[in-house]
Amino acid sequence: LYSQDKTVISPYIQLQYFKNTDDQRILKTTLTYSFNRMELPLAGMEITFYTMGDKKEILGTVVTDNKGAAKIELPNDFKIATDNAGMWAFKTEFKGNDTIEAASSDISVKDVTLEVTYTEPDSIKTITVKAYTSGNGKELPVSGETVLVYVPRMFSLLQIGEITLDDNGTGTLEFPGDLPGD
């Protein structure tokens, strides 16, 4: 009989924030590890989500799926404290076990609403983007940020341009007329 050293896995953990067109706000954590230069998911692991405002609050606990992902949806009426810059802070944590080390990730985000309109004045196809945050019942423009504009293709997205938002939180882009396909 002989004894072998136990190998402990050092996982990679990533926290992302998504907001879709239905105003659903989703926190997604992905837990993976590297083996022979391949990134493999860690399924069945318990992930805890927290808010990191004035005090650390548990949002919930979710088990990772077969892709190593765990998601939690924030309710539309969910209120979270912001810092001085209007940012929301979140944290996700995996407590670890006998074979996998503990890991955590955090993220700070600003909840922004994007409105995209398409017009064709004088036969020039134009895309207009308006970005704002909501505060005290008012729309506050988001200025100076860059918004990337894409069109869907069969297997990926094609970037057609970028818009830098002005002081009013708006910007425009002429839609290219020479894209392949219809």
Secondary structure by P-SEA (a helix, b strand, c coil): cbbbbbbbbbbbbbbbbbbccccbbbbbbbbbcccccbbbbbcbbbbbbbbcccbbbbcbbbbbccccbbbbbbcccbbbbbcccbbbbbbbbbbccccccccbbbbbbbbbbbbbbbbbcccbbbbbbbbbbbcccbbbbbccbbbbbbbbcccbbbbcbbbbbccccccccccccccccc
